[in-house]
Amino acid sequence: MKRIFLLTLVFMSTVVAKEGSMCHFYYDAVERKATIINNYGSELSKLSEKKLFSDLKHETGQCISECEGTKFSYCNKIAKKIESF
């Protein structure tokens, strides 16, 4: 039983090690802010728009640094959209 637990722990640590520990946090933040911007569009106040884009730029950069795979791809796609504004 201890051997199975140890093997499971080793396997999980190698899987987690690929992504930074903050990946999930930044990915969720990017996804949430991108959704808000898309849903509200032109209805956003200038202050809201400025703050959301400022935070989105920072969190997208962190997401790119911390994440891999599909999460990295999503954040990279958002970064490209931010650059086009």
PyMOL commands that set and color helices and strands:
alter all, ss='L'
color gray80, all
select helices_A, chain A and resi 2-18+23-43+46-66+69-83
alter helices_A, ss='H'
color red, helices_A
deselect
rebuild
show_as cartoon
